[in-house]
Amino acid sequence: MDVFIELNQIQAEFQKDLDLASDLAQLDQLKIRYMGRSGSVTNLLRKISSVQKEDRPRFGADANKLKSEISDFMSRKANEIQVGSGRKTIENLDVTLPGRLPVIGALHPTTQIVREICDIFVSLGFSVIEGPEIESDKYNFEMLNIPKGHPARDMWSTMWIDNPNHSDTNSTLLRTHTSPMQARFMESTTPPIRIVVPGKCYRYEATDSTHEWHFYQIEGLVVDKGISFANLKGTLYEFAKRVFGDDRQVRFRCDYFPFVEPGVDMSISNFKDSEGNRPIKGKDEDWIEILGAGMVHPEVLKSVGYDPDVYTGFAFGMGPERISMLREGIDDIRNFYSNDLRFLGQFV
């Protein structure tokens, strides 16, 4: 067969096959049939050696033109198929259907309760400050009336940090409480002082339903002339009412903390109602401890340069996760750090 006639036949057959192609898969098959290694156009070009010498330039030009036209037609057809598919999608879209709500994040429950507690104290005239989590022995213990070798240090299971640049290997630690900011702040500030210090603390303890090796604490400190235990009681009673309700009663009992004298723990009431139910679920006791407090020890005031005969103050500390557990009926502190969305989603 004459190669020029064959070229015209390929062109005509391609136009018919192109009109029949209705999707991209069929278009890919068409490309292989005509432009592949064994395709019609490829085989036609291999016949150039059999063409008369004087006809070869015309044959080469016509064959390359056909090859270019086939590529252009297939590109246009692919665009038409894609546009048509998009139109079908739009036609099948029911705009009256309700939309899908995006997944919305929320503050972690610990962050929520920390902010709530801080907001309560801010409304009472306190300021919020923060301090370092890597602390020195000086501020974590010594300036809080807990010298080296004092048995009170056993109350804190301390995580020490290796410090090769310091001769004393037990000089740097992960803070065991936020109380070091008492000394840090008083050291650089002249009374009056009213601050709360939220932050993360660390202790080398076994983890169970009520203990974690890392947890949050909120420390409070008030120092001024004439501060008395009555100021402490009134402030913390107001706090307890705002968190747990106006009908809640509080109780103070003597307790020991090295940096306060006298020291107390504060409990809130959990009495049964007429039907035998208690406000705090899962706690079958009349009083539940929520924080420790006391009047700032005179030695602590002296260590920062205050005259205890002129200035007095009170301090308190609480675990915000414990406050949240009591109010929300959470029975395991590990839930706060398990990253379980079934738990976290309840606080959105």
C-alpha positions as CSV (number, residue, x, y, z in Angstrom):
1,M,0.0,0.0,0.0
2,D,1.2,3.5,-0.8
3,V,2.5,5.2,2.4
4,F,0.6,8.4,1.6
5,I,-2.7,6.5,1.3
6,E,-1.9,4.7,4.6
7,L,-1.2,8.0,6.3
8,N,-4.6,9.3,5.3
9,Q,-6.3,6.2,6.5
10,I,-4.6,6.4,9.9
11,Q,-5.7,10.0,10.2
12,A,-9.4,9.1,9.4
13,E,-9.4,6.1,11.8
14,F,-7.9,8.2,14.5
15,Q,-10.7,10.8,14.2
16,K,-13.4,8.1,14.5
17,D,-11.7,6.5,17.5
18,L,-11.2,9.9,19.1
19,D,-14.9,10.7,18.8
20,L,-15.8,7.4,20.5
21,A,-13.5,7.9,23.5
22,S,-15.6,8.9,26.5
23,D,-13.1,8.8,29.4
24,L,-9.4,9.2,30.2
25,A,-8.8,5.4,30.3
26,Q,-10.0,5.0,26.7
27,L,-7.9,8.0,25.8
28,D,-4.8,6.3,27.2
29,Q,-5.5,3.2,25.2
30,L,-5.9,5.3,22.1
31,K,-2.5,6.9,22.7
32,I,-0.9,3.5,22.9
33,R,-2.7,2.3,19.8
34,Y,-1.4,5.2,17.6
35,M,1.7,6.6,19.4
36,G,3.0,3.6,21.3
37,R,6.1,1.5,20.3
38,S,3.9,-0.7,18.1
39,G,1.4,2.0,17.3
40,S,0.1,2.9,13.8
41,V,2.0,6.2,13.5
42,T,5.3,4.7,14.8
43,N,5.1,1.8,12.3
44,L,4.4,4.2,9.5
45,L,7.5,6.2,10.3
46,R,9.6,3.1,10.1
47,K,8.6,2.7,6.5
48,I,10.5,5.9,5.4
49,S,13.3,3.7,3.9
50,S,10.9,2.2,1.4
51,V,9.7,5.6,0.1
52,Q,11.2,7.0,-3.1
53,K,14.1,9.3,-2.4
54,E,12.4,12.3,-3.9
55,D,9.2,11.7,-1.9
56,R,10.9,11.3,1.5
57,P,10.9,15.0,2.5
58,R,7.1,15.3,1.8
59,F,6.4,12.0,3.6
60,G,8.5,13.0,6.6
61,A,6.7,16.4,6.9
62,D,3.2,14.8,6.5
63,A,4.0,12.0,9.1
64,N,5.3,14.5,11.7
65,K,2.3,16.8,11.1
66,L,0.0,13.8,11.8
67,K,1.9,12.9,14.9
68,S,1.6,16.5,16.2
69,E,-2.1,16.7,15.3
70,I,-2.8,13.5,17.1
71,S,-1.1,14.8,20.3
72,D,-3.0,18.1,20.1
73,F,-6.4,16.4,19.5
74,M,-5.8,14.1,22.5
75,S,-4.9,16.9,24.8
76,R,-8.1,18.8,23.8
77,K,-10.2,15.7,24.3
78,A,-8.6,15.1,27.8
79,N,-9.6,18.6,28.8
80,E,-13.1,18.2,27.5
81,I,-13.5,15.0,29.5
82,Q,-12.2,16.6,32.7
83,V,-14.4,19.6,32.4
84,G,-17.4,17.4,31.7
85,S,-16.7,15.3,34.8
86,G,-16.5,18.5,36.9
87,R,-19.9,19.6,35.5
88,K,-21.5,16.3,36.4
89,T,-20.1,16.6,40.0
90,I,-21.6,20.1,40.3
91,E,-24.9,18.9,38.8
92,N,-25.1,16.1,41.4
93,L,-24.3,18.5,44.3
94,D,-27.3,19.0,46.6
95,V,-26.7,22.4,48.1
96,T,-29.6,21.9,50.5
97,L,-27.8,19.2,52.5
98,P,-26.4,20.3,55.9
99,G,-22.7,21.0,55.8
100,R,-20.0,19.0,57.7
101,L,-18.8,20.9,60.7
102,P,-15.0,21.2,60.9
103,V,-13.2,19.6,63.8
104,I,-12.6,22.4,66.3
105,G,-9.9,22.2,68.9
106,A,-10.2,23.3,72.5
107,L,-8.0,24.2,75.4
108,H,-6.7,21.2,77.4
109,P,-8.7,20.6,80.6
110,T,-5.6,21.4,82.7
111,T,-5.2,24.7,80.9
112,Q,-8.9,25.5,81.4
113,I,-8.8,25.0,85.2
114,V,-5.4,26.8,85.5
115,R,-6.9,29.8,83.7
116,E,-10.1,29.7,85.7
117,I,-8.2,29.6,89.1
118,C,-5.9,32.4,88.0
119,D,-8.8,34.5,86.8
120,I,-10.5,34.2,90.2
121,F,-7.4,35.4,92.0
122,V,-6.8,38.2,89.5
123,S,-10.3,39.4,90.3
124,L,-9.2,39.5,94.0
125,G,-6.3,41.8,93.2
126,F,-3.5,39.2,92.5
127,S,-1.0,39.3,89.6
128,V,0.0,36.2,87.6
129,I,3.7,35.5,87.2
130,E,5.7,32.5,86.0
131,G,9.1,31.1,86.7
132,P,11.7,28.6,85.4
133,E,11.1,24.8,85.5
134,I,14.8,24.1,85.9
135,E,15.6,25.5,89.3
136,S,18.5,25.8,91.7
137,D,18.8,24.2,95.1
138,K,19.0,27.7,96.5
139,Y,15.5,28.8,95.5
140,N,13.8,25.4,95.6
141,F,14.9,24.6,99.1
142,E,17.4,26.8,101.0
143,M,15.6,30.1,100.8
144,L,12.4,28.3,101.7
145,N,13.7,27.3,105.1
146,I,14.8,23.8,103.9
147,P,18.6,23.7,104.3
148,K,20.8,20.9,103.1
149,G,20.4,17.8,105.3
150,H,17.0,18.9,106.6
151,P,14.6,15.9,106.9
152,A,11.9,18.0,105.3
153,R,13.6,17.5,102.0
154,D,12.3,13.9,102.0
155,M,8.8,15.3,101.4
156,W,9.9,16.1,97.8
157,S,11.2,13.3,95.6
158,T,13.6,15.5,93.7
159,M,14.9,15.0,90.2
160,W,18.4,16.3,90.1
161,I,20.1,17.5,86.9
162,D,23.8,16.8,86.2
163,N,25.7,20.1,86.0
164,P,29.4,19.4,85.0
165,N,30.2,23.1,85.2
166,H,29.3,23.2,88.9
167,S,31.3,21.7,91.8
168,D,28.2,20.8,93.7
169,T,26.4,18.0,91.7
170,N,23.2,18.6,93.6
171,S,22.8,22.2,92.7
172,T,20.4,22.0,89.7
173,L,17.0,20.3,89.6
174,L,13.6,20.1,88.1
175,R,11.5,22.2,90.4
176,T,9.4,20.1,92.8
177,H,6.9,23.0,93.4
178,T,6.2,26.5,92.3
179,S,7.2,27.9,95.7
180,P,10.7,28.9,94.5
181,M,9.0,31.9,92.8
182,Q,8.1,33.2,96.3
183,A,11.8,33.7,97.1
184,R,12.7,34.9,93.6
185,F,9.9,37.5,93.5
186,M,10.3,38.8,97.1
187,E,14.1,39.1,96.5
188,S,13.5,41.6,93.7
189,T,10.3,43.3,94.9
190,T,9.3,45.6,97.7
191,P,5.9,44.8,99.4
192,P,3.0,44.9,99.0
193,I,2.9,41.6,97.1
194,R,-0.1,39.7,95.8
195,I,0.8,37.0,93.2
196,V,-0.2,33.6,92.0
197,V,2.3,31.4,90.2
198,P,1.0,28.6,87.9
199,G,3.4,26.1,86.4
200,K,4.6,22.6,85.9
201,C,6.4,20.6,88.6
202,Y,8.3,17.3,88.7
203,R,8.8,14.6,91.3
204,Y,10.4,11.2,91.2
205,E,7.2,9.3,92.2
206,A,5.4,6.2,91.1
207,T,2.4,6.9,88.8
208,D,-1.0,5.9,89.9
209,S,-4.6,7.2,89.9
210,T,-3.7,10.1,92.2
211,H,0.0,10.7,91.5
212,E,1.9,11.8,88.4
213,W,5.6,12.4,88.0
214,H,4.8,15.7,86.3
215,F,1.8,17.9,87.3
216,Y,0.7,21.5,87.6
217,Q,0.7,23.6,90.7
218,I,-0.6,27.1,91.5
219,E,1.3,28.9,94.3
220,G,-0.1,32.0,95.9
221,L,1.7,34.7,98.0
222,V,0.6,37.8,99.8
223,V,3.1,40.0,101.8
224,D,2.4,43.4,103.3
225,K,2.2,45.2,106.6
226,G,-0.5,43.8,108.9
227,I,-1.4,40.6,107.0
228,S,-3.0,38.1,109.3
229,F,-4.4,34.6,109.3
230,A,-7.9,36.1,108.9
231,N,-6.8,37.5,105.5
232,L,-5.7,34.0,104.5
233,K,-9.0,32.4,105.6
234,G,-11.1,35.0,103.9
235,T,-9.2,34.8,100.6
236,L,-9.2,31.0,100.3
237,Y,-12.9,30.8,101.4
238,E,-13.8,33.2,98.6
239,F,-11.8,31.0,96.2
240,A,-13.5,27.8,97.3
241,K,-17.0,29.3,96.9
242,R,-16.3,30.5,93.4
243,V,-15.0,27.1,92.3
244,F,-17.3,24.7,94.2
245,G,-20.4,26.9,94.9
246,D,-21.7,29.4,97.4
247,D,-23.1,26.7,99.7
248,R,-19.7,25.0,100.3
249,Q,-18.1,25.2,103.8
250,V,-14.4,25.2,104.5
251,R,-12.3,23.8,107.3
252,F,-8.7,24.6,108.3
253,R,-6.6,22.1,110.2
254,C,-3.0,22.3,111.4
255,D,-0.4,20.9,109.0
256,Y,3.4,21.2,108.5
257,F,5.2,22.9,105.6
258,P,8.7,24.2,106.2
259,F,8.2,27.6,104.7
260,V,5.1,28.6,106.7
261,E,4.3,28.9,110.4
262,P,1.6,28.1,111.3
263,G,0.8,25.7,108.4
264,V,-2.7,24.4,107.6
265,D,-4.6,22.3,105.1
266,M,-7.9,23.5,103.8
267,S,-10.8,21.2,103.2
268,I,-14.2,21.7,101.6
269,S,-17.4,20.2,102.9
270,N,-18.9,17.2,101.2
271,F,-22.0,16.5,103.4
272,K,-24.8,14.2,102.3
273,D,-28.1,15.8,101.2
274,S,-31.6,14.7,102.3
275,E,-31.4,11.8,99.8
276,G,-28.0,10.6,100.9
277,N,-26.1,12.0,97.9
278,R,-22.8,13.9,98.2
279,P,-21.8,16.9,96.1
280,I,-18.5,15.3,95.1
281,K,-19.1,12.0,93.5
282,G,-16.9,9.0,94.5
283,K,-15.8,10.6,97.8
284,D,-17.6,9.1,100.8
285,E,-16.2,11.6,103.4
286,D,-17.5,14.8,104.9
287,W,-14.4,16.9,104.3
288,I,-12.0,16.8,101.4
289,E,-8.6,18.5,101.4
290,I,-7.9,20.7,98.4
291,L,-4.8,22.8,99.3
292,G,-2.1,23.6,101.8
293,A,-1.4,27.1,103.2
294,G,0.0,29.1,106.1
295,M,1.6,32.3,107.3
296,V,5.0,32.9,105.6
297,H,7.8,31.7,107.9
298,P,9.9,34.6,109.4
299,E,13.1,32.8,108.2
300,V,11.8,33.0,104.7
301,L,11.1,36.7,105.0
302,K,14.6,37.2,106.5
303,S,16.3,35.3,103.6
304,V,14.9,37.9,101.1
305,G,15.8,40.9,103.2
306,Y,12.4,41.6,104.7
307,D,12.0,42.5,108.4
308,P,9.4,40.0,109.9
309,D,8.6,42.5,112.6
310,V,7.4,44.9,109.8
311,Y,6.0,42.6,107.1
312,T,3.9,39.5,107.4
313,G,2.3,37.3,104.7
314,F,0.5,34.1,103.8
315,A,1.1,31.5,101.1
316,F,-0.8,28.7,99.6
317,G,-0.4,26.0,97.0
318,M,-2.8,23.7,95.2
319,G,-2.9,21.2,92.4
320,P,-5.3,22.4,89.6
321,E,-5.7,18.9,88.3
322,R,-7.0,17.8,91.8
323,I,-9.4,20.7,91.8
324,S,-10.7,19.6,88.4
325,M,-10.9,16.0,89.5
326,L,-13.0,16.8,92.5
327,R,-15.4,19.2,90.7
328,E,-15.8,17.1,87.5
329,G,-15.8,13.7,89.1
330,I,-12.6,12.5,87.5
331,D,-11.1,9.4,89.2
332,D,-7.7,9.1,87.6
333,I,-5.2,12.0,87.2
334,R,-3.5,10.0,84.4
335,N,-6.4,10.9,82.2
336,F,-5.1,14.4,81.9
337,Y,-1.9,13.2,80.2
338,S,-3.1,10.1,78.2
339,N,-4.1,12.2,75.1
340,D,-7.4,10.1,74.9
341,L,-9.8,12.2,72.8
342,R,-12.8,10.4,74.5
343,F,-11.7,12.1,77.7
344,L,-10.5,15.4,76.2
345,G,-13.6,15.8,74.1
346,Q,-15.8,16.1,77.2
347,F,-14.2,19.5,77.9
348,V,-14.7,21.1,74.5
